[in-house]
Amino acid sequence: MAILVDTRTGHAFTLPARCLLGRSSACTLRVDDPRVSGEHARISWQGDRWEVRDLGSRNGTFLNDKRTEPSTSVVLAATDRIALGDVAVVFSLLDASPPLAQARQLVTGTILLARGGLLPLPSEDDPEATVMQDADGRWIVEAGGEARVVLDGEVLQVGSEAFALHLPAPMAPTVDARGEPPDIRGVGLRFRVSRDEERVEVVIELGPTTRVFAPRAHHYTLLTLARARFRDEEEGKLPEPSRGWIAVDELCRMLAIDENKLNVEVFRIRQDFGALDVQNTTAIVERRKGVRQLRLGTACVTIERPS
């Protein structure tokens, strides 16, 4: 993630995909200095690079002590110095890596950052809503058992709290000379279940290699989804797009939990799979559009019964 440092105070600021700098209270990064215009400059992520653009300020924007042309974007690199209006108001770009999705709590100003491609709101411990990218690169929010597309700058109301979203534009993936990593929807899962079903170990089959997830409480939720998928695959009566779906209310009844607990379980599952070198890991649990249904994202399921 990109870091901008105020050289006067040493304060570090995590850059969102678009950052407006100036004296106005509407700015993402407010600079309380009379030499700085209301909306002075903008720093933005362009999919593969950071750029700074002076917005027609009175006293100009300087990059490494050289004044930039008004309304002209200039590419930024790590360690570059950006001065607003005067060399006394200077920021340094400490890190020029791509931005992370983030949300700003409108009342407190607290910034929440995505981890592993997941942005839970209002917190990881209470993920009432989760913002993430789908397989098409669109940002979506899952909340209340449903999913919808969200946009950069949108304000989300989650319970009693409001969050402004800062979502980076999709970036073209880097081509791996060894070949692209597999998609989660083609990864094999093997479940090792104890006789009392208290312990569920998950083995992820990644071509010639495997990865083992030691037993965790939320693995039983994953196992329940896998069983529904496995049953429909074995019967072969339904077309693939219709296999394995379980209504949220029915899944809660089967697991003897409420929907808030189910949201936490799904979030933990996605966190686990986000650590793998696999594409579209958030799709390990799919949510059907327009209805309150979930399913396991891969059809390659084996369930080992205890001997």
C-alpha positions in Angstrom: 0.0 0.0 0.0 1.2 3.5 -0.7 2.2 5.7 2.2 2.4 9.6 2.1 4.3 11.2 4.9 3.9 14.8 6.2 7.6 15.9 6.6 6.6 18.6 9.1 5.0 16.2 11.6 6.1 12.8 10.5 2.5 11.7 10.2 2.0 8.8 7.8 -1.1 8.6 5.7 -2.3 5.6 3.8 -3.2 6.7 0.3 -6.6 5.8 -1.1 -7.0 5.3 -4.9 -8.0 9.0 -5.2 -6.8 11.6 -2.7 -7.8 15.2 -2.8 -5.4 17.6 -0.9 -6.3 21.1 0.2 -7.8 23.3 2.9 -11.4 22.4 2.3 -13.1 20.1 4.7 -14.2 18.0 1.7 -10.6 17.0 1.0 -9.4 13.5 1.8 -6.2 14.9 3.2 -6.9 18.4 4.7 -3.9 20.8 4.9 -4.6 23.7 7.3 -2.2 26.3 5.8 -3.1 29.7 4.2 -0.8 29.0 1.3 -2.8 26.0 0.2 -5.9 26.3 -1.9 -9.3 24.8 -1.0 -8.9 22.0 -3.5 -5.2 22.2 -4.3 -4.0 19.0 -5.9 -5.1 15.4 -6.4 -3.0 12.2 -6.1 -4.6 9.2 -7.9 -3.9 5.6 -8.8 -4.1 5.0 -12.6 -4.1 1.2 -12.5 -0.3 0.8 -12.8 1.1 4.1 -11.4 0.5 7.0 -9.1 0.1 10.5 -10.5 -0.2 14.0 -9.0 -2.2 16.8 -10.6 -2.3 20.5 -9.6 -6.0 21.6 -9.7 -5.3 25.2 -10.7 -4.1 26.3 -7.3 -3.0 29.9 -6.6 0.5 29.0 -5.3 1.2 25.9 -7.4 2.2 22.2 -6.7 5.9 21.3 -6.7 7.4 17.9 -7.4 10.9 17.5 -6.2 11.2 21.4 -6.0 10.0 21.8 -9.6 6.7 23.5 -10.2 4.2 21.3 -12.2 2.0 22.6 -14.9 -1.6 23.3 -13.8 -4.1 20.6 -14.7 -1.3 18.3 -16.0 -0.7 14.9 -14.4 2.8 13.9 -13.4 3.9 10.4 -12.6 5.1 9.7 -9.1 7.8 7.4 -7.8 8.8 6.3 -4.3 10.7 9.0 -2.3 9.3 11.8 -4.5 8.6 15.0 -2.6 5.3 16.9 -3.2 5.0 20.5 -2.0 1.7 22.4 -1.9 2.0 26.2 -2.4 5.3 26.5 -0.7 8.3 24.3 0.1 7.3 24.5 3.8 4.2 22.2 3.2 5.9 19.0 1.9 4.8 15.4 1.7 7.1 12.5 0.8 5.8 9.4 -1.0 7.3 6.7 1.1 5.8 3.8 -0.8 4.5 3.7 -4.3 2.8 0.3 -4.3 -0.8 -0.1 -5.4 -3.5 1.1 -3.0 -5.7 -1.1 -0.9 -9.5 -0.8 -0.7 -10.3 1.2 2.4 -13.3 2.7 4.2 -13.4 5.9 6.3 -15.7 6.1 9.2 -17.4 9.4 8.6 -17.8 10.4 12.3 -14.5 9.5 13.7 -12.3 9.5 10.5 -11.0 6.1 11.3 -9.5 4.3 8.3 -10.2 0.6 7.8 -8.0 -1.2 5.3 -8.7 -4.4 3.3 -6.7 -7.5 4.1 -6.4 -10.4 1.8 -8.9 -8.7 -0.6 -11.6 -8.5 2.1 -12.8 -5.3 3.7 -15.1 -6.2 6.7 -17.4 -3.5 8.1 -17.6 -2.3 10.8 -14.8 -4.7 11.9 -13.2 -8.1 11.4 -14.9 -9.2 14.7 -18.3 -8.1 13.5 -18.4 -8.3 9.7 -22.0 -7.2 9.1 -20.9 -6.2 5.6 -17.9 -7.3 3.5 -16.6 -5.4 0.5 -14.5 -7.4 -2.1 -14.0 -7.9 -5.8 -15.9 -10.5 -7.8 -14.5 -12.6 -10.6 -15.2 -9.8 -13.1 -13.1 -7.3 -11.1 -16.2 -5.4 -9.9 -16.4 -4.2 -6.3 -19.3 -5.7 -4.4 -20.7 -5.6 -0.9 -22.3 -8.5 0.8 -24.7 -7.5 3.6 -28.1 -8.8 4.8 -27.7 -12.0 2.9 -27.5 -10.2 -0.5 -24.8 -8.8 -2.7 -24.6 -5.7 -4.9 -22.1 -3.6 -6.8 -20.6 -0.6 -5.0 -18.6 2.3 -6.4 -15.6 4.3 -5.3 -16.7 7.2 -3.2 -20.0 5.5 -2.2 -21.2 5.9 1.4 -22.3 2.7 3.1 -24.5 2.6 6.1 -23.7 -0.4 8.3 -25.8 -0.5 11.4 -25.5 2.9 13.1 -22.2 3.7 11.3 -21.5 5.3 7.9 -18.4 4.6 5.9 -17.0 6.3 2.8 -15.5 3.8 0.4 -12.2 4.3 -1.4 -11.9 1.6 -4.0 -9.0 1.3 -6.4 -9.7 0.7 -10.1 -8.9 -2.9 -11.2 -5.3 -3.5 -12.3 -4.3 -5.8 -15.1 -2.7 -8.9 -13.6 1.0 -9.4 -13.8 1.8 -12.3 -16.2 3.6 -15.1 -14.4 6.3 -16.7 -16.6 5.4 -20.0 -14.8 1.8 -19.8 -15.8 -1.2 -18.3 -14.1 -2.2 -19.6 -10.7 -5.3 -21.8 -10.7 -8.8 -20.4 -10.2 -10.5 -21.3 -6.9 -13.4 -22.7 -8.8 -11.1 -25.5 -10.2 -9.3 -26.3 -7.0 -10.0 -29.6 -5.3 -11.0 -29.8 -1.7 -10.6 -32.9 0.4 -12.3 -33.0 3.8 -11.1 -35.3 6.6 -13.8 -35.5 9.2 -13.6 -37.2 12.6 -16.3 -39.7 13.6 -18.0 -37.2 16.0 -17.6 -34.4 13.4 -15.9 -32.2 16.0 -12.7 -32.0 13.8 -12.7 -31.0 10.2 -9.4 -30.8 8.4 -9.4 -29.3 4.9 -6.8 -30.4 2.3 -6.5 -28.1 -0.7 -5.3 -29.8 -3.9 -3.2 -27.4 -6.1 -2.1 -29.6 -9.0 0.9 -31.6 -7.8 1.0 -29.9 -4.4 -1.4 -29.8 -1.4 -2.0 -27.4 1.4 -3.6 -28.5 4.7 -5.8 -26.3 6.9 -5.8 -27.6 10.4 -9.2 -28.0 12.0 -11.0 -24.8 12.7 -14.6 -24.2 13.9 -15.7 -22.5 10.7 -14.6 -25.6 8.7 -17.8 -27.3 9.6 -19.7 -24.5 7.7 -17.5 -25.2 4.7 -18.1 -28.9 5.1 -21.9 -28.3 5.1 -21.7 -26.4 1.9 -19.4 -29.1 0.4 -21.9 -31.8 1.3 -24.7 -30.0 -0.6 -22.4 -29.5 -3.6 -21.2 -33.1 -3.5 -24.8 -34.5 -3.2 -26.0 -32.5 -6.3 -22.8 -33.4 -8.3 -23.3 -37.1 -7.6 -27.0 -37.1 -8.4 -26.4 -35.1 -11.6 -30.0 -34.1 -11.9 -29.4 -30.4 -11.9 -27.3 -28.3 -14.3 -24.0 -27.1 -12.8 -25.2 -23.5 -12.2 -28.0 -24.8 -10.0 -26.0 -27.3 -7.9 -25.1 -26.9 -4.2 -27.1 -23.9 -3.3 -28.5 -23.6 0.3 -30.8 -20.8 1.5 -29.2 -18.7 4.2 -32.1 -19.4 6.7 -31.8 -23.1 6.1 -28.0 -23.1 6.5 -28.4 -21.2 9.8 -30.9 -23.8 10.9 -28.6 -26.7 9.9 -25.6 -25.1 11.7 -27.7 -23.9 14.7 -26.3 -20.4 14.4 -27.8 -17.0 13.6 -27.0 -15.0 10.4 -24.5 -12.7 12.1 -22.5 -15.8 13.2 -22.8 -17.2 9.7 -21.4 -13.9 8.3 -18.4 -14.3 10.6 -17.9 -17.9 9.5 -18.0 -17.0 5.8 -15.5 -14.2 6.4 -13.1 -16.5 8.2 -13.3 -19.1 5.4 -12.5 -16.4 2.8 -9.6 -15.2 5.0 -8.1 -18.7 5.1 -8.3 -19.1 1.3 -7.0 -15.6 0.6 -3.6 -16.7 1.8 -3.3 -19.2 -1.1 -1.7 -18.5 -4.4 -5.0 -18.9 -6.1 -7.2 -16.6 -8.2 -10.7 -15.4 -7.1 -10.4 -16.8 -3.6 -13.4 -14.9 -2.3 -15.5 -17.1 -4.6 -14.8 -20.1 -2.3 -18.2 -19.2 -1.0 -20.5 -17.9 -3.7 -23.7 -15.9 -3.1 -26.5 -16.2 -5.6 -27.7 -12.9 -7.0 -31.2 -11.8 -6.2 -31.8 -14.6 -3.6 -30.5 -15.4 -0.2 -28.5 -18.5 -1.1 -24.9 -19.6 -0.7 -22.8 -22.5 -2.1 -19.3 -23.8 -2.2 -17.4 -22.3 -5.1 -15.7 -25.4 -6.4 -17.3 -28.6 -7.6 -14.1 -30.7 -7.0 -15.0 -32.1 -3.5 -14.0 -35.3 -1.7 -15.3 -36.1 1.8 -13.3 -38.8 3.6 -15.5 -40.6 6.1 -13.9 -42.0 9.3 -13.1 -45.6 9.2 
